[in-house]
Amino acid sequence: MAAMTKPELTELVGQLVRDCEDYRDQLSAARIRATEYYDGVMADVPAEANRSKVVSRDVRAAVKKVLPSLIRTVLGNDKVVEYQPVNQGDEAGAEQATDYINYIVFPESDGYDAVQDAAHDALKLGNGVIRWWYEKRKSVEVSTHSGLDEAALVQLIADDTVEVLEQAQSVERIELSTGPVEQPVFTVKIRRTAERGATRLAAVPLEEFLVHPDAISIDDSPIAGIKRRMRRSDLIAMGYDRDLVEGFALAGNADGEDEEFARRRGIFGDGEETAKALQEVDYYELYVKVDADDDGIAELRRLIFAGGTGADNLLEDAEWDEVPFADLITERRPHQREGNAITDDMAEIQRVKTVLLRQTLDNLYWQNNQQPIVQEGVIQNPESVLNPKFGQPIRVGQGVDVRGAVGYTAVPFVARESFSMLGYLDQEATDRTGISDASSGMAPDALQNMTAKATALVE
């Protein structure tokens, strides 16, 4: 058996990454539109000049209506996660594991924010992806310590992670029972380099998530991972070699980044004029099923790349035990990984309601601001008709019939006919999504300790 060489491995992974990126870019347009509809930006329904530009915010309203009740149901309990004993004698271990996750891991890893963000993505975009990992980072802290005696000074600087930057010594007079005593007192400025680790939980922006187009679930995919931009200083803080990191190419502008720009502000400058530590490079964290040892069975490997997916860009390559991503899907599609989003049901309704609202308001505007009909040459002060002011007279020539000199167009009021249509569309939205005013106020324990018949009635 011949093990796969490093160039062969990176070439295979690079092809899988390109497949994932092409697939991500295909879905990107729909996600950009969903984000824009949520934000009230509707490029496909342009407003006419000098007409109403109002936008109906039905997608946002539906998401905001169901999200609080969903979050209360999932996170509103004392125990978000509960382990059940499997065998006799597992009771104590299951209880300890439950307490450890709920009271230590979940709060410290920002688990509440991760679940809320992923639920928001799932409602708006169809899928929400949660990622978990153990993060190690180096940090540098500078601090000043004063009033130290000799023993305290030795204890402080004995740590290998401490570097003394400045040191000053003075004499302090102390009154003891035997008489006054003078002892040295130190003031030091130190730099402490520390490595800290913590469990993390976060929602992955879908434009950063990579999954194979043939997969029907994350576990089924031959590759899963993230591609994001990271500053060189962040990579160095993660423990990677500085010379190697500073040699990587800068992140380029790809077509798939339109989705990121629709979601967030522009990145910090990435030109050569930017400080080296703040320059951004492409970072890949990939979990790939590949038969690297040529035993006929594909094993899961974790590969870290930066600056590209070539052999020279490989930072880590190790066997791994799990893919640290999970899908949150509000409505599953059979035999597909992508789910249905609220936007899929509400986008058409938002377009129609936007057009109806604009037409309704335009009709009201015409009623409140009627168009004047003026006989040319008989009005002595035309501005009084074109730009009327309260109490301003309209002067006409002597012998001119006032009723014939000035008139107004009669625009029929048809806006009332739109109100019934708007009500119908609201009912249609409820039928499509199942989201109603009653469901938006569901308590966290609404579906607990209830009979099947009562639960069915609530649904």
Buried (B, 14 or more C-beta within 10 A) or exposed (E): EEEBEEEBBBBBBBEBBEBBBEBBBEBBEBBBBBBBBBBBEBEEBEBEEEEBEBBBBBBBBBBBBBBBBBBBBBBEBEEBEBBEEEEEEEEEEBEEBBEEBBEEBBEEBBBBEBBBBBBBBBBBBBBBBBBBBEEEEEEEEEEEBEEBEEEBBEEBBEEEEBBEEEEEEEEEEEEEEEEEEEEEBBBBBBEBEEEEEEBBBBBBBBBBBBBBEEBEEBEEBBBBBBBBBBBBBBBBBBEBEEEBBBBBEBBEEEEBBBBBEBBEEEEEEBEEEBEEBEBBBBBBBBBBBBBBEEEEEEEBBBBBBBBBBEBEBBBEBEEEEEBBBBBBBBBEEEEEBBBBBBBBBBBBBBBBBBBBBBBBBBBEBBEEEEEBEBEEEBBEEEEBBEEEEEEEEBEBEEEBEEEEBBEEEEBEEEBEEBEEEBEEBBEBBBEBBEBBEEBBEBEBEBEEEEEEEEEEEEE
